[in-house]
């Protein structure tokens, strides 16, 4: 009888260790997937994601009047053409089409 119990106990211990490894791998994958979701989600900041680029859409959070640069001369920016405005995102400035939100020009770290 002992000949049967010992191998069964060893097999159960090994199976439990393998199950723990599978569970740990699953947790690591879930954390990695969650980190990827945070990086690609709609609420990441423009400064860290590099999302602010010419030809792209200005993120919705920067489309409020709070970010519009009214005194563009003080910031040493050129006069925006008709239908455009300067928007400040962190230390960057973007010349944006008002109607579409398309970025025409980006000045980094001014």
Secondary structure as UniProt FT lines:
FT   HELIX           2..40
FT   TURN            42..43
FT   HELIX           46..49
FT   TURN            54..55
FT   HELIX           60..63
FT   HELIX           65..67
FT   STRAND          68..69
FT   TURN            72..76
FT   TURN            82..83
FT   STRAND          84..89
FT   TURN            90..91
FT   STRAND          92..97
FT   TURN            98..100
FT   STRAND          102..107
FT   TURN            108..109
//
